[in-house]
Amino acid sequence: MSWFTWPLRWAWFAVWFLALVVRSNFTVIWDTLTPGQASRPLIGQYASRCRSDAELTLLAIAITLTPGTLTLGTRTEESGTRTLYVHGMYDGSPEGLAASVRRIEDKLFSATRRKGTA
């Protein structure tokens, strides 16, 4: 990947993220309008691979804008690892929540980083 593809990668991320938001909205709406409750709320800790505060902020915003998830806070460990505390409603387990956050993080990195990887 090169800097020439950067606008296209951002456009692809925007399309992918919009689809994620729409799909998540339908999940929340369905859960609200139908009897019972399908959500299984939990709070998870996620050690991100973000290299800068800007990447961490973009990731936290993307998580918070996705219906059913919320970034509660961040912490930078002494080792430099940036940790996110995330509330999720539909992932069922901490591992599922971490996988969802990692998917968002991977897509974000492919849009923002020259090589597109962590």
Helices and strands as residue ranges (DSSP letters): G 3-5, H 6-33, E 42-48, H 53-65, E 69-76, E 82-88, H 94-112
